């Protein structure tokens, strides 16, 4: 099954698995880039006020994995 083209937010698609017209469920996942940004912030800011946690709290630093709400099939990932 080929991934469906998706964006950063839930989007309407026809699920290739169950053939239903749905709005995707989105799960935000940390990536290697997220961990690298946290490490760089921690290194340069000396961990001031927990700033190194910011990339884990920001959607712009995490990928968006899309799933079908009916059959939970993986539909695709919007990569940051």
C-alpha positions as CSV (number, residue, x, y, z in Angstrom):
1,X,0.0,0.0,0.0
2,X,1.4,3.4,-1.0
3,X,1.3,6.3,1.5
4,X,-1.4,8.9,0.8
5,X,-0.1,12.5,0.3
6,X,-0.9,14.3,3.6
7,X,-0.2,17.6,5.3
8,X,0.6,18.7,8.9
9,X,-3.1,18.6,10.0
10,X,-5.9,16.1,9.7
11,X,-7.1,15.9,6.1
12,X,-10.0,14.3,4.2
13,X,-8.9,11.2,2.2
14,X,-10.3,7.9,0.9
15,X,-8.7,5.2,3.0
16,X,-7.0,2.7,0.6
17,X,-7.5,0.0,3.2
18,X,-11.2,0.2,4.1
19,X,-12.3,2.5,1.2
20,X,-14.1,4.9,3.5
21,X,-14.0,8.6,3.1
22,X,-12.5,9.9,6.4
23,X,-10.7,12.7,8.1
24,X,-7.3,11.3,9.2
25,X,-6.2,11.0,12.8
26,X,-2.8,12.6,13.3
27,X,-0.1,11.5,15.8
28,X,2.9,13.8,16.3
29,X,6.2,12.0,16.6
30,X,9.7,13.2,17.5
31,X,12.4,12.6,15.0
32,X,16.2,12.7,14.9
33,X,15.9,16.4,14.0
34,X,13.8,17.0,17.1
35,X,16.5,15.3,19.3
36,X,19.3,17.2,17.6
37,X,17.5,20.6,18.1
38,X,17.0,19.7,21.8
39,X,20.7,18.8,22.1
40,X,21.8,22.0,20.4
41,X,19.5,24.2,22.6
42,X,20.8,22.4,25.7
43,X,24.4,22.9,24.6
44,X,24.2,26.5,23.7
45,X,21.8,27.7,26.4
46,X,23.2,25.5,29.2
47,X,19.8,24.0,29.9
48,X,18.4,27.4,31.1
49,X,14.8,27.1,32.2
50,X,14.3,23.8,30.5
51,X,14.5,25.3,27.0
52,X,15.8,22.0,25.6
53,X,12.3,20.6,26.0
54,X,10.8,23.1,23.6
55,X,11.3,21.0,20.4
56,X,9.3,18.2,22.0
57,X,6.4,20.6,22.6
58,X,6.3,22.2,19.2
59,X,4.4,20.6,16.4
60,X,6.7,22.3,13.9
61,X,9.6,20.1,15.2
62,X,7.7,16.8,14.9
63,X,6.5,14.7,12.0
64,X,2.7,14.1,11.6
65,X,1.8,10.4,11.1
66,X,-1.7,10.0,9.6
67,X,-4.0,7.0,10.4
68,X,-7.5,6.0,9.4
69,X,-10.0,6.4,12.3
70,X,-12.0,3.4,11.1
71,X,-9.4,0.7,10.5
72,X,-6.3,2.3,12.1
73,X,-4.4,1.8,8.8
74,X,-1.2,3.9,8.4
75,X,-1.9,6.4,5.6
76,X,1.3,8.5,5.4
77,X,3.7,10.9,7.1
78,X,4.1,14.6,6.7
79,X,7.8,15.1,7.4
80,X,9.2,18.3,9.0
